[in-house]
Amino acid sequence: MKTIQKEPFAPNLSFTEIVMRHYMMMGMGILAGVLHAPLLMLLAFPFFFTGILGWCPVYEALGINHHK
């Protein structure tokens, strides 16, 4: 029986999703700076990392792949 091995951290986000995550990250970061809310900045980090990597662990767990 042949098993299919997937590449770890293979991109699963489309270009549009990556751009939207960057905009959300920038918006949350600016808002955190204006409001002096470091916790809001911490919430922006997942958007940053998923946007940079092009990989979302939630999509991976659900088997969703929008990368073409």
C-alpha positions in Angstrom: 0.0 0.0 0.0 1.4 3.3 -1.0 1.1 6.3 1.4 1.0 9.8 0.2 3.3 12.1 2.1 2.6 15.7 2.2 5.2 18.4 2.4 5.2 20.0 5.8 4.0 23.6 5.8 3.0 23.4 2.1 1.1 26.6 1.2 -2.7 26.2 1.6 -3.7 29.9 1.2 -4.6 31.7 -1.9 -2.9 35.0 -2.8 -6.1 36.9 -2.0 -6.2 35.3 1.5 -2.6 36.2 2.1 -3.2 39.8 1.2 -6.3 40.0 3.4 -4.4 38.6 6.3 -1.7 41.2 5.9 -4.2 44.0 5.8 -5.9 42.6 8.9 -2.5 42.4 10.6 -1.6 45.9 9.7 -5.0 47.2 10.8 -4.8 45.5 14.2 -1.2 46.6 14.7 -2.0 50.2 14.0 -5.1 50.1 16.2 -3.0 48.5 19.0 -0.4 51.3 18.7 -3.1 54.0 18.8 -4.9 52.4 21.7 -1.7 51.4 23.5 -3.1 47.8 23.7 -0.3 45.2 23.6 -2.8 42.4 23.8 -4.3 43.5 20.5 -0.8 43.4 19.0 -0.5 39.7 20.2 -3.7 39.0 18.3 -2.1 40.4 15.1 0.8 37.9 15.2 -1.1 34.9 13.9 -2.2 36.9 10.9 1.4 37.9 10.3 2.8 34.4 10.5 0.1 32.8 8.4 0.4 35.5 5.8 4.2 35.2 5.6 4.1 31.4 5.4 1.1 31.1 3.2 0.0 28.3 5.5 -2.8 28.1 8.0 -2.8 25.4 10.6 -6.6 25.5 10.9 -7.0 24.9 7.1 -4.5 22.1 7.4 -6.5 20.4 10.2 -9.7 20.8 8.2 -8.2 19.6 5.0 -8.8 22.9 3.2 -6.5 24.0 0.4 -7.0 27.2 -1.6 -3.5 27.3 -3.0 -3.5 26.9 -6.8 
